[in-house]
Amino acid sequence: MEIVSAISLWFIPVLIAFILIYGTYKKVPTYESFVEGGKEGIKMAVSIMPFLVGMMVAIAVFRASGALDVMVNWIRPALELVGIPAEIVPLALIRPISGTAALGITSDLIGVHGPDSFIGTLAATLQGSTDTTFYVLTVYFGAVGIKKMGDALKVGLLADAVAIVTAIIVVTFMFSK
């Protein structure tokens, strides 16, 4: 176990030193390249800020307005017919939008129901098997100036839907009593 700790402690510094030494060996101006990369990173962060702020405000309004709770209560009877806990719906809806909000919902579900409960296990599985599709599209496509993202959005949401259904089936099969 000490070996793993030592490797994890030294891996990043050794990797950075290797890159700098290799770059210097290849006659690349490493410091200038680093500074130029930093400038580009700052420009990128500033350019995506409006997209991030807009998305975070929309999520906060959706949760605070109670629209999410109304939606969950509206579909609760159908979910109960097929054995899906309604408590998991907010996570399934928010996860493609925001990883941070989804992590908060997952933490709440695990805190209320316990990590070994069906809902806790399903929440953890959903958290790990889906992606933040809207976040990825907004940030990365916005950063490089791609305006038409319809097909990528469809494929990303389809992948999320497949992951959600698969997580429900697998967790139900493996962990329901």
PEUR-V439304 format. One record per helix or strand. SS is the DSSP state (~ for helix, > for strand). FROM is the first residue (numbers start at 1). TO is the last residue. If there is no record, write none. Layout:
SS,FROM,TO  SS,FROM,TO
This chain:
~,2,25  ~,30,64  ~,67,82  ~,86,95  ~,99,113  ~,118,129  ~,133,144  ~,150,175
